[in-house]
């Protein structure tokens, strides 16, 4: 009954994606109840104690057939992501994304300087439908966790527990240099393109850098992933003339950088006035 209550709470908070396809498929209330009376994930890890430089290998599978049916039936999206969120006892997080169209997931987690010492475990597994830009996940999401009282579907994820030794936690956010931001072209043709660039530095590996642009006419917001250009020591994102559209201009409204350990810098105010226009002929 507790699991059913959590499912209902999830529906109220917007996890409608999980419920509608199953009901539409004719699953009875009894089958729905039994679906979450059995474990959703069956998994294992390669070690329970690891030191800096070692690799944790892990594997788990979705063993509830109704959940698999719900996630993948009658869905036409090309972009599906399965996200694993690891969390330490004191709240440091590591995020890994996988292709979402699988039943079995195999991963490796490197124990590196920057990770917090002590106990770690998977705190949440999310199934996302649509484009994923950093931590700005799509509206359609099914979440499974072991957190009591949350709106997530409850499951036992204790198989993932391990202990880290010999590391020092990194809690410093990346440095994003506003003065380094720029566009290679500020006016493009319909089939033309330009690049937005920025310099970001951090002592730990970067998880992502993204940028956001708003169309002055339609108010639509477009996000772009930024890729590191080693030769120029900067992050770059390509913008196409077709992205601007026939009306309005694109203006930079957001730059966000996050390192491997969840330390994040978000810039939304006092950004350089970077505006991209399109030549209309």
WOJOGI-V856967 format. One record per backbone hydrogen bond with DSSP energy under -0.5 kcal/mol. CO is the residue of the C=O (numbers start at 1). NH is the residue of the N-H. Records with the same first field share a line. If there is no record, write none. Layout:
BEGIN
CO=NH / NH
END
This chain:
BEGIN
1=5
2=6
3=7
4=8
5=9
6=10
7=11
8=12
9=13
10=15
11=14
14=16
15=18 / 19
16=20
17=21
18=22
19=23
20=24
21=25
22=25 / 27
23=26
28=32
29=33
30=34
31=35
32=36
33=36
34=37 / 38
40=63 / 64
42=61
44=59
48=163
50=165
51=54
54=111
55=57
56=109
57=46
58=107
59=44
60=105
61=42 / 63
63=65
64=68
65=69
66=70
67=71
68=72
69=73
72=75
78=80
79=130
80=100
81=83 / 128
82=98
83=85 / 126
84=86 / 96
85=123 / 124
86=94
87=121
88=91
92=88
94=86
96=84
98=82
100=102
103=62
105=60
107=58
108=110
109=56
110=112
111=53
112=115
114=170
115=114
118=164
119=89
120=162
121=87 / 123
123=146
124=85
125=144
126=83 / 128
127=142
128=81
131=133
132=134
133=136
135=137
136=133
139=141
140=129
141=143
142=127
143=153
144=125
145=155
146=148
147=150
153=145
155=157
157=160
158=161
162=120
163=50
164=118
165=52
168=114
169=171
174=176
175=177 / 201
176=178
177=180 / 199
178=181
182=197
186=277
188=279
189=192
190=242
192=241
194=239
195=184
196=237
197=182
198=200 / 235
199=177
201=175
205=260
208=258
209=226
210=256
211=224
212=253 / 254
213=222
214=251
215=219
220=215
222=213
224=211
227=236
228=230
229=233 / 234
234=229
235=198
236=227
237=196
239=194
240=243 / 244
241=244 / 245
249=216
250=276
251=214
254=212
255=267
256=210
257=265
258=207 / 208
259=262
261=93
263=259
265=257
266=268
267=255
272=274
273=275
274=252
275=277
276=250
277=188
278=280
279=281
END
